[in-house]
Amino acid sequence: MQARDTIRNIAIIAHVDHGKTTLVDKLLQQSGTFRENEQVQERALDSNDLERERGITILAKNTAIHYKGNLINIVDTPGHADFGGEVERIMKMVDGVLLVVDAFEGCMPQTKFVLRKALEQKLKPIVVVNKIDRPNARPAEVVDEVLDLFIELEANDEQLEFPVVYASALQGTSSLNADEQGPNMEALYETILQHIPHPNENPDEPLQFLVTLMDYNEYQGRIAIGRINRGTVKQGQTVAVMTREGGIKQARIDKLLGFQGLKRVEIEDAVAGDIVAISGIKDINIGETIADPANPEALPVLKIDEPTMQMTFLVNNSPFAGREGKWITSRKLRERLLSELETDVSLRVEETDSPDVFTVSGRGELHLGILIENMRREGYEMQVSKPEVIVKVIDGQKMEPIERLIIDVPEESMGNVMESLGSRKAEMVNMINNGNGQVRLEFLIPARGLIGYRTHFLTLTRGYGIMNHAFDSYGPFLGGNVGGRHQGVLVSSEAGVSTLYGMLSVEDRGILFMQPGTEVYEGMIVGEHTRDNDIIVNICKEKQLTNVRSATKEGTVTMKVPRLYSLEQALEYLNDDELCEITPKTIRMRKKVLDKNERARSEKHRKMAEA
């Protein structure tokens, strides 16, 4: 065996928004990776437009840092459990993890989720207590929380002896002492070199390389990224590709790329323990093994958590179809969904009896919402149904996904929040009151109980509440209706353009979802009713003009501010008989059946069938 003691392979894991990507920024900057005059944007690894807009990491990305003659390969992973498929794959590439925890918030649901994945792979952890400069930082209590979490997740004795580094990623400082900070990240660098094991694979054995990440380049085609588990790989080498189905095909490596900072650099060869990118192999997929043709041995196929939520994607058939989108046919929709499967292993796409309808399953609302947002930006038009949880039958018993929900609320809102969650069949498992006016409540709740809850929760807490949740386990199906919307909707009776006069005439019936001058069609949802039933309204009605003038007749009228929905809010808002129409410029909610008479008939038939 050949030890490569100048290399370290690590992943950075944390709850969303605890500072992983900012920490990588500072590690890159202080290592001398960039030239002094080189302009580098903040959160350099968040290269996707959506990642920059939302401030979250969606796709795992890797970089390499040179420090004192050592090469440190760092992989930045998503913090959100909806992108758990990314986290699970990364654990196969590294020998240790940096667990980043907020010095004030402490352990959150996703902290537990990502840490469990790391401990299952027997990786060596380093705990980084970040944001140590926050006014309410409580580093000692947070380290105790992390230790409790390690014990709960059944960490082994070696993992329980984790080193702790206190850091401020924003300031670029770190220290082994909570009370004072060093001038730079040296304490963290040294801890990584001291505690993370170096690769110990054998470069003399036959080649084995597991494809963990996929990238695409229009000049080079598919690029497979992963770690060489054993052996050596060279440019121009002929290899065997072991497919997930068990087949073997021959291929040739066109280019071999190593990592240097944020760039990929062409290299001649690489050996066991290196993280590299390989281009030139057509139709290669995540989880497949690149091996020696003379001795092809496949590595174990990656096990990925199953999807917990599904939606129906349909071709857009509304009266406004084809106005804004570039790709509107079922063939283009099918091609795009199937191409997404090549890079997203957590996604499932199933074709149905109808060529215009596809069932898409993912890890949560955010996972599916990001896919839809990417598609609409690429010029696709489609309609989607309400998100539904995937119910399984395990050992003859009907089971549904249960989420672990952690919320921070002001004390005065606690009663209302607990009452609202009780009606959604949530079970409280923990409550912490630090005496600062904020209370932390922990619940186990069916995943379907959380659909559409966030907006209601923010209303109950007047915007001061913070909620985080992650998949916990499958539990017995509780039956009955859990969660969902209790109000009816205002449905347009006419096609046309909404007028201020028409909108003012129905304003007292509920809250409108659009501005005057918006084009609408029959069956489109234009607002929320104050009661639990749907009503049909005409917001295109125009005022009858007369030539009679009156000093008192024309008063100044002001319209209430309409409620405008984002994509995620619109998806959460839907009911079973409704669809969300998504185009590159517009998001509209509509009834599945647009004609009011047909809608009334189908509702009558549904009630008769239930009776």
N, C-alpha and C positions, 0 to 999 in steps of 0.2 A: 504493500500500500504506500502511496506517495502523499504525504501531507503537504498541503499548499497553504502555509501559515501566513502568507501575505494577502490572503483574500478573505473577506467576510461577506456573507449573503444574508441580508436582513429585510424584514417587512415592517412597515409602520402601520399599526392597527389602533383604532380608537373609535369612540362614539362620534357621530357626525358633529362637526363644528368644535371639536376639542383642540384643533390646531396642528393636525398632521402635516398638511401641505405647506403651511407657513414654516414649520420646523425643517422640512426638507429644503425650502428656500434658503434658510440661514445656513444649513449645513453645506449647501452648494456654494454659497457666497464666500463663507469663511475658509473653504478648502482651497481657494485660488483657482476654482474651475473656470471662472469667467475672467476675461481681460478687464483691466481697470476701467477702460473707456467703453466696455460693452454694455449695451442697454438691455436690461432683463426685467420683464414685467413681474409684478407680484403674483404669487401662486403660480410659478412658472410651469408646474406639471399639469395644472388644470387647463389643458389646451382646447378642450371642446367648448363651443359657444355657450351651451347650456350649463356647463360646469361653472363658467365665469359668471353667468347671470345669477345663478342660484346659490353660488358660494359653496357647492358640495362637490365631492369627487364621485364620479359615476363609473369611470373606467379605471382599472388598475394600470399604473404606468411605472416603468423602471428607469433608474438613472445610476450613474457610477461616479464615485468620488475618490480622488487620490489623496491620501493623507499619510505623510511621513513614510513614503515608500510602500504603503498598503493600498489595496483596491477594495473599497467598500461598495458593494452593489446594494442599492436601496430600492424597494418596491413600495410605492404609495398605494394603499388600498382604499376602497370606498368605506365610509363609516356607516352607511345606511343598510339595514338588514335586507332591503329589497334587492340590493346588489350583492347578496351573499355568495352567489355563484362565483363572482370575481375573487372574493376573499378566500374561498375554499381552494381554488386552483393555485393561488399564490403560495399557500403553505407548503406546496410540494417543491417550490423553487428555493426555499431559504433554510438556514440553520438556526435562526433566532428571530425574535420579534421585539420591537420597541412598542410597549403598550403605553399610549399617551392618555393621561387622565387629567381633566380640568381640576385645578386646585380648589375651586369653589363648588362646582357641581358634583364632583366625585363620580362614582360608578353609575352609569346609566344603562338602559336596556341593551343598546348596541355594544357597549363595553363588554357585557357578559357574552353576547352572541359571538363577537370576533375572538374574544379570549378563549372561548370553548373550542373553536376551530384550531387555534394555535396549540393548546394543551393536548388535544387529541393526536396531533402530529409529533408530540414529545419535543417541541421546540423550546429553546432556552429563552426566557423572557427577561427584558430590562424594563422597569417601570419608570416612565418619565412623567413627573408631576408638573404639568405645563400651566402657564398663566399664573405663576407664583407671585407676580406683581399686582394681581387683582386686589382691590381694597379688602374684600371679605374672604381672602384665601385662607383655607384651613388644612394645610398640608399634612399635619399629623393624623387628623381624623380620616383624610382621604387615603393615606397609606394603610390605615387599619381596615377601611372598607375594601381596599384592593386585596388585602390578605384574607379577609373573610370570603371574598369572591373566589379566590384561588382554592381555599379549603372546600367551598361549596361545589366547585367544579372538579374536585378530586385530583388536584395537582399532585405530582410526585414530590418527594423530599427535595430533590435537586431544584425543581421549579419553584418550590416555596422559599428557597434561599435567594430570592431575586434581589439584585442591586437596585437602588433608587437614585435617580438623578432629578434634581429640582431645576426647572428651566423656565425661561420666558422666551418663547419662540419669536414673539414680536420684537423684543429688544435684542435678541441674538445672544442671550447669556445663559450660563448653566453652572451648576455647583453640586457638590455632594452634601452640602449643608443647607437646610431649609432657611436659615436665618440670614445668610448673605450670599449674593450672587457673584460668580466670577465674571471677568470681562468679556468672555467669549464662550464658544461651544466646546472648548478643549476637554472639559470634564466628561461630556457626553462621548466625544470621539474616543477618549482613553478607556471609558467603560465598555464601549463596543469592542474595542480590540482585546480587552482583558477578559471579557465574559462570554462573548459570542464565539462558539467553536468554528474553526476553519473547515473547509471542505476536506473530506477524507476518502474520496472515491479513487478508484484505480484507473489511471489513463492507459494501462497496458492491456486491459480486457477489451472484448468487442464493444463497439459503440452502442450506447442507449441514450436517447434524447426524448423527453416527454414534452409534447407541444402544450404549453400552458396558456399562452396568450396569442391572439391573432391580430395582425394589422394588415392594411391593404395599401398598395401604392400603384397608381395607374401605369407607372413605367415597369415596376418589378413584379406586379401582381400580388399574390398572397405572401405575407411574411410571417413565418412561424417563430415565436419567441418562447424560450424555455431554458432549462438548465441541463447541461450534459451530465447524466448520471454516472456514466463510465465511458472509458475509451477516449478517442481523439477524433476531431472532425476537421476536414480541410476543404478549401474552396475547390470546386470542380469534382469533388468526390462522388462516386456512385453509391447510393444508399438504398435500403429497403424501407418502405413505409408500411407499418402494421396498422391497418384500419380498425375502427371500433367494432366492425362486424366480424373481424377475425381474418380478413383477407390480407394478402401481401402484394405490393406493387413496387416496381423499380423506379427510381428517380435520380436526378442529378442535382447537386447543390450549385447554383449559379454564383451566389454571393454569400459570403459569411460576414456578419456585421457584429462588432463589439460595441460597448457603450462607453461614452466619455462625456460626463456632464449630461446635458440634454440632447447631445448629438449621437448619431450612430456612425461609427467609423469602420471602413472596410479592413478586415484582417485576413491573414493567410490561413491560420489554423487556431484551434482552441482545444483545450483538454478538459477532462472531468472536473466538475466544480464550477466551471465558467457559465455565466448567463449570457447567451448570444441570440442573435436573430438570423434566420436562414431564409433566403428567397430562392425562387426558381422551381419550387415543387407545386405543381398544380393540384387543385382539389384536396389540399391537406386540411384537416380539421382539428379543432381543440380535442385533447385527450388521446390523440394518436401518437404512436412511437416511431421515431426515426432510428433505424438499427443498422447493424453491419449485415450486408447481403449474404455473407458466408455463414453468419451465425445469428439469424434474426430471432430476437427474443422480445416479446412485448412487455412493457411495464403495466402494472394494474391500471385499469381504466378509472378515470377520476369519478368519484362518487359525489354527486351534486344533490343538495336538498331539493325535494319535489316542489313544484309550484303550489301556491295556496289560493290563488285567485284567478278567475277567468272572465273574459269579456267576448262578446260577439262582434266581429268586424264585418261590416256590410258595404257593398258598393253604394255610393251616394245616389239615391233616386228621388231626392226632393225636387220641387219646382225650380230651385236655383242651381241645380247640379251642372257642373261644367263651366260655370262662369269664371271661376278664379283658379282652378287647379289645372295642372299640366297633365297629371296621370289620374285618370278617373275610371278606367275599365277594370273588370275583375282579374284579367290576366296580369296587368301591371301590379295590382294590389297583392295578388298571390306571389308574384316574383319577389316583391319587396319583403314580404313577410318571411318567405323561405330563405332569402339572403341574410336576414337578421339572425336566423338560426345558426349560421356559420360562425358568428362571433359571440353570440349570447347563449351559453349552454343552459341557462336557467329558464329559457323560454320554450314553450311548446306551441306548435301551430297544427290544428287539425282541420281537414276539409270536411264539409258537411254535404248533405244530399243536394243542396243548392250550390251552383257554381259561384254565386255572388256572395256567399256567406262563409266566414271562417271563424273557428273558435280559437282564441289565443289565450294561453295560460301563462301567468308570471308569478313573481314572488310578492307582489303587492300592488297597491294603486299607483305608487310613485314609479315603480318599474314599468308598468304598462303606460303610464302617463308620459314618461320620457320617450318611449318608443313612438307614441302618437305625435308628440311634439316634434320629434326629429322628422317624421314622415310628412307632417304638414309643411315644415320648412323646406322640404325637398320638392314640394309641389303636388303632393298627393291630396285627393279628396276622398273622404270616407264617412261612414256613420258607425257609431259604436253603441252598444247597449250598456245598461247598468252593470258595474262590476259585481260579480257573485263569488262567494267563497266555494272552494272545491271540497265537497263532502265525500269522505272515503268510508268503505266498509272494512274494518279491521277485526279479524277473528269473529266475524258474524255480527259485529256491533257497529252501528252508524256513528262515525266520528267526524268532528269538525275542527278546524284550526283554532287554537286559543292563543291570544296575544298577551304578553306581559306589558302592562301600561303603567308608566310612571308620570305623575303630574305634579307640578309645583303651582300652588294657588294661594292667593291671599286668604287669611283666616275667615274673613267675612263671606267669601264665596264658597267655602268648603261644603256647607249644608246643601246648597243648590246643586253643586257638582256631584256629590255622593247620591243625591236623589235621582239625578238624571242618569247616572251610571247604573243605579239599581234597577231602573226600568229596562236597561239594556243587558240585564243578567250578568253584571260584573260582580266579582267576589273580591273584597278588599283583603289583602294579605299583609300589608304593613302600613304604618303611619308614623312619620317623624315630624315633630314640632321643635324647631331649634330656638323658638322664642323670639324670632326676629320679624314676626308678622306673616311669614311664609310657611306653609305646611306642605310636606311631601307625602303624597298618597300613592300606594302601589296596589294595582289590581290585576286579576286574571280575568279576561273578558273574551267572549267569542269574537272572532275577527269580523263577523258580519255586524256586530254591535258597534263597531268603530266606523263603518261606512257612513259618511255624512255627519259624523259627530263633531269634527273639528270646528266648523263654523258655529254650531250651537254652543260648544265649549267656550269659544272666544267671547260670545255674547254673554254667557253666564258669568264670566270672570272679568268682563269689561275690557278685554284685551290684555289683562295682566297674567293670564294663565299660560303655562308652558307644558305641552304634553309630548311624550316620546313613547314609542311602543316598538316591540320586536316580537317576531314569532317565537312562541314558547314550546308548544307541543300540540299534538292532537288529543282532544278530549271528547267525552260522550256528547252526542248531538242533543242540544237542549230543547229543540222543537219550538214551535210557535214563531211569531214574528218578533225579531229582535232588531231594534234600531229602525233605520229608514226614516222617511219623511212623513210628518203628520199633517202638513198643510196641503190643500189642493192647489191647482194652478189656474191662471187666466190663459185661455186658449183663443188665438185669433180666429175670427169667423170669416174674415175677408183677406184677399190678397191685395196688396197696395203699399202705400207709404204711410208710416205712422205720423199723425198730426198732433200738435200740442192740444188742440181742442178735443180730439178723440181720447187722448191720454188723460186729460184732466177730468173727463166725464166718467172714467173708470178708476180713478186714483183712489177713491175711498173704498174700493173693493179689495185693495191689497197693495203690494209693492211691485212696481214695474221693473223690468230688466233691460230697458233700452232707452235711448234718447229719441226725441222727435226727429223725423226725417229718415228713420230706419226702414228699409224694405222688409215687409213681412209676407207670409203666405198663410193660407188656411191650414189650421192644425198646428201652427207654430206656437210654442209657449212664450208668452210675452210678459208674464209676471206671476207672482205668488198670491193665492187667495188667502184672505184672513181666516177662512174656515177650512174644513177638511175635505170639501168636495170641489171638483173642477167646474168652472163656469166659462161660457163662451162670451167673448167681448169683441167689440169693433173699435180698434184704436186708429182706424183710418178715416173715421167719420169727419167730414168737413163742416164748418159752420155755414149756415145759410146766411148769405149776405142780403141786407136790405138797404134802401137809400134813406131810411129814417134815422136821424141823428138824435142822441139823447146825452145829456151831460152826466147822468147818473148810471147809464147802462154799462158803459165800458169801464170797468174797474181793472186795476193792475192785478194780474194773477201770477203766482209763482208755482212752479211744479216742484214736488218733492224730488230729492236726489235719487235717481234710479240705482238699483243694485246691479253692478256689472260683475259677471263671473269670469274667473280664470278657467283654464282647461280642467285642472284638478277639481275645482269647486263644482264645475258643471257636471263632471262625471259622478261626483258624490251625490249630487242633487237628484239625479234621475230616479224615476220609479220603474216598475216592471213593464209598463205599457208605453215607455218613452224611449227616445233615442237622442244621441247628441250628434249633430251634423258638424263635421270638422273640415274646414277648407284652409288654404294658406293664409287667408286674411280674417276669417270670421269663425266664431263658434256659436252655433244656434242649437237650442233645445226644441224638440218637436214631439208630437204624439206619433206612435208607430202607424196608426190609421189616421190619415189627415182629414177625410170627409166626416163631418159631424154626425150625419145620419148612419153611416156605416159603423162609426165608433159606438154610437148608442146601441146598435143591433148586436155588435160583438160583445159589449158589456152585458147586455141582457142574456145572451147565450152563456156567457161565463158564469153569471149568477145562477142560472138554471142548472148548469152542470155541477156547480158546487152544492146546490140544494139536493 
